């Protein structure tokens, strides 16, 4: 998998740490992560649209909340959330 955003154009992938850093830099707080879309069999070397891997890529999910809502720990339905699913 490409490191940071260096390879994002050639293979259309991004490192989860890169996304986290950029989103947190805007003031959002990481609230949860999931591996539910992970695929350990993805070699990360093919473009995500390549027929050999399309639809079966290794992906990640992160939920971020705005700091003011994070403090109140409201139920998920009342939180401002963002989910990312790239890798």
GROMACS elastic network, one bead per residue, 0.5 to 0.9 nm:
[ bonds ]
;  ai    aj funct       b0    kb
    1     7     6  0.78933   500
    1    11     6  0.84427   500
    1    13     6  0.69479   500
    1    14     6  0.74297   500
    1    15     6  0.71788   500
    1    43     6  0.76394   500
    1    45     6  0.63858   500
    1    87     6  0.72745   500
    2     5     6  0.68085   500
    2     6     6  0.62476   500
    2     8     6  0.66572   500
    2    11     6  0.78724   500
    2    12     6  0.89703   500
    2    13     6  0.65800   500
    2    14     6  0.62894   500
    2    15     6  0.65922   500
    2    44     6  0.77147   500
    2    45     6  0.83342   500
    2    87     6  0.86158   500
    3     6     6  0.59868   500
    3     7     6  0.67890   500
    3     8     6  0.85612   500
    3    14     6  0.71705   500
    3    15     6  0.59349   500
    3    18     6  0.82877   500
    4     7     6  0.76424   500
    4     8     6  0.80179   500
    4    14     6  0.61131   500
    4    15     6  0.51287   500
    4    16     6  0.80663   500
    4    17     6  0.73046   500
    4    18     6  0.51226   500
    4    19     6  0.82716   500
    5     8     6  0.50853   500
    5     9     6  0.80884   500
    5    13     6  0.78220   500
    5    14     6  0.56278   500
    5    15     6  0.69881   500
    5    18     6  0.70657   500
    6     9     6  0.76823   500
    6    10     6  0.86818   500
    6    14     6  0.82693   500
    7    10     6  0.54230   500
    7    11     6  0.61585   500
    7    12     6  0.71917   500
    7    13     6  0.68347   500
    7    14     6  0.73822   500
    8    11     6  0.57276   500
    8    14     6  0.54963   500
    8    15     6  0.87176   500
    9    12     6  0.51142   500
    9    13     6  0.74971   500
   10    13     6  0.81273   500
   10    46     6  0.89415   500
   10    47     6  0.69409   500
   11    14     6  0.87974   500
   11    44     6  0.81019   500
   11    45     6  0.70932   500
   11    46     6  0.60664   500
   11    48     6  0.63546   500
   11    49     6  0.84912   500
   12    46     6  0.89537   500
   12    47     6  0.59315   500
   12    48     6  0.61673   500
   12    49     6  0.83185   500
   12    86     6  0.84221   500
   12    87     6  0.78726   500
   13    44     6  0.80412   500
   13    47     6  0.76498   500
   13    48     6  0.72991   500
   13    86     6  0.61832   500
   14    17     6  0.85932   500
   14    18     6  0.70455   500
   14    19     6  0.74466   500
   14    86     6  0.62803   500
   14    87     6  0.50716   500
   15    18     6  0.52813   500
   15    19     6  0.67387   500
   15    20     6  0.88982   500
   15    86     6  0.80111   500
   15    87     6  0.61766   500
   16    19     6  0.51841   500
   16    20     6  0.61807   500
   16    21     6  0.86108   500
   16    59     6  0.89834   500
   16    60     6  0.70267   500
   16    61     6  0.86935   500
   16    62     6  0.84839   500
   16    84     6  0.87908   500
   16    85     6  0.89905   500
   16    86     6  0.77279   500
   16    87     6  0.71209   500
   17    21     6  0.60501   500
   17    22     6  0.86079   500
   18    21     6  0.51946   500
   18    22     6  0.62841   500
   18    23     6  0.86677   500
   19    22     6  0.52516   500
   19    23     6  0.61246   500
   19    24     6  0.84531   500
   19    84     6  0.81190   500
   20    23     6  0.52702   500
   20    24     6  0.59254   500
   20    25     6  0.83552   500
   20    29     6  0.89651   500
   20    30     6  0.74849   500
   20    62     6  0.80731   500
   20    64     6  0.88096   500
   21    24     6  0.52383   500
   21    25     6  0.59941   500
   21    26     6  0.88855   500
   22    25     6  0.51020   500
   22    26     6  0.68110   500
   23    26     6  0.54060   500
   23    27     6  0.70256   500
   23    28     6  0.60442   500
   23    29     6  0.79824   500
   23    30     6  0.85671   500
   23    64     6  0.79306   500
   24    27     6  0.51258   500
   24    29     6  0.58656   500
   24    30     6  0.73156   500
   24    64     6  0.83206   500
   25    28     6  0.73214   500
   27    66     6  0.69630   500
   27    67     6  0.69019   500
   28    64     6  0.59075   500
   28    65     6  0.55168   500
   28    67     6  0.59364   500
   28    70     6  0.89479   500
   29    63     6  0.85079   500
   29    64     6  0.52992   500
   29    65     6  0.53573   500
   29    66     6  0.62526   500
   29    67     6  0.61257   500
   29    70     6  0.74120   500
   30    33     6  0.78781   500
   30    62     6  0.71561   500
   30    63     6  0.60703   500
   30    65     6  0.65615   500
   31    62     6  0.76905   500
   31    63     6  0.55161   500
   31    64     6  0.52438   500
   31    65     6  0.62847   500
   31    70     6  0.79040   500
   31    81     6  0.89026   500
   32    61     6  0.83654   500
   32    62     6  0.58483   500
   32    63     6  0.50858   500
   32    64     6  0.71121   500
   33    60     6  0.77428   500
   33    61     6  0.56976   500
   33    63     6  0.62289   500
   34    37     6  0.76332   500
   34    38     6  0.84611   500
   34    60     6  0.66292   500
   34    61     6  0.53108   500
   34    62     6  0.65681   500
   34    63     6  0.86965   500
   35    38     6  0.50503   500
   35    39     6  0.86279   500
   35    59     6  0.77664   500
   35    60     6  0.59810   500
   35    61     6  0.68096   500
   36    39     6  0.87775   500
   36    59     6  0.83847   500
   36    60     6  0.75719   500
   36    61     6  0.76809   500
   37    56     6  0.89345   500
   37    57     6  0.82994   500
   37    58     6  0.65563   500
   37    59     6  0.51823   500
   37    60     6  0.59313   500
   37    61     6  0.72818   500
   37    85     6  0.80194   500
   38    42     6  0.88354   500
   38    57     6  0.76438   500
   38    59     6  0.50573   500
   38    60     6  0.61765   500
   38    61     6  0.88860   500
   39    42     6  0.57656   500
   39    56     6  0.70804   500
   39    57     6  0.62687   500
   39    59     6  0.70499   500
   40    43     6  0.77989   500
   40    57     6  0.89234   500
   40    58     6  0.66727   500
   41    44     6  0.89144   500
   41    56     6  0.88548   500
   41    57     6  0.84628   500
   41    58     6  0.78359   500
   42    45     6  0.81187   500
   42    46     6  0.86258   500
   42    53     6  0.71988   500
   42    56     6  0.74638   500
   42    57     6  0.58236   500
   42    58     6  0.57338   500
   43    46     6  0.72908   500
   43    57     6  0.88374   500
   43    58     6  0.86064   500
   44    47     6  0.78291   500
   44    48     6  0.84078   500
   44    57     6  0.79698   500
   44    58     6  0.76464   500
   44    87     6  0.78402   500
   45    48     6  0.89268   500
   46    49     6  0.80820   500
   46    50     6  0.63436   500
   46    52     6  0.80966   500
   46    53     6  0.73399   500
   47    50     6  0.53661   500
   47    53     6  0.80384   500
   47    54     6  0.83558   500
   48    51     6  0.83258   500
   48    52     6  0.89223   500
   48    53     6  0.64243   500
   48    54     6  0.55886   500
   48    55     6  0.79726   500
   48    56     6  0.85629   500
   48    57     6  0.65040   500
   48    87     6  0.85007   500
   49    52     6  0.84306   500
   49    53     6  0.71688   500
   49    54     6  0.50666   500
   49    55     6  0.81223   500
   50    53     6  0.57406   500
   50    54     6  0.55515   500
   51    54     6  0.51843   500
   51    55     6  0.85398   500
   52    56     6  0.86979   500
   53    56     6  0.53341   500
   53    57     6  0.59029   500
   54    57     6  0.64020   500
   56    59     6  0.87314   500
   57    86     6  0.86414   500
   57    87     6  0.73358   500
   58    86     6  0.77915   500
   58    87     6  0.58233   500
   59    84     6  0.87403   500
   59    85     6  0.54312   500
   59    86     6  0.50528   500
   60    84     6  0.68337   500
   60    86     6  0.59714   500
   60    87     6  0.65655   500
   61    83     6  0.58884   500
   61    84     6  0.52295   500
   61    85     6  0.51046   500
   61    86     6  0.78925   500
   62    82     6  0.73861   500
   62    83     6  0.52407   500
   62    84     6  0.56773   500
   62    85     6  0.76323   500
   63    81     6  0.58936   500
   63    82     6  0.54128   500
   63    83     6  0.50574   500
   63    84     6  0.75235   500
   64    80     6  0.76799   500
   64    81     6  0.53599   500
   64    82     6  0.54403   500
   64    83     6  0.71514   500
   65    68     6  0.83756   500
   65    69     6  0.67026   500
   65    70     6  0.59467   500
   65    79     6  0.64987   500
   65    80     6  0.54006   500
   65    81     6  0.51803   500
   65    82     6  0.72294   500
   66    69     6  0.55308   500
   66    70     6  0.60863   500
   66    71     6  0.89866   500
   66    79     6  0.78450   500
   66    80     6  0.62377   500
   66    81     6  0.76997   500
   67    71     6  0.64540   500
   68    71     6  0.57326   500
   68    72     6  0.72673   500
   69    72     6  0.54366   500
   69    73     6  0.66094   500
   69    74     6  0.69969   500
   69    78     6  0.84062   500
   69    79     6  0.62983   500
   69    80     6  0.73965   500
   70    73     6  0.53204   500
   70    74     6  0.75436   500
   70    79     6  0.78105   500
   71    74     6  0.83749   500
   73    76     6  0.84807   500
   73    79     6  0.82940   500
   74    77     6  0.79439   500
   74    78     6  0.61009   500
   74    79     6  0.64862   500
   75    78     6  0.56938   500
   75    79     6  0.67650   500
   76    79     6  0.52158   500
   76    80     6  0.82072   500
   76    81     6  0.81869   500
   77    80     6  0.83075   500
   78    81     6  0.89993   500
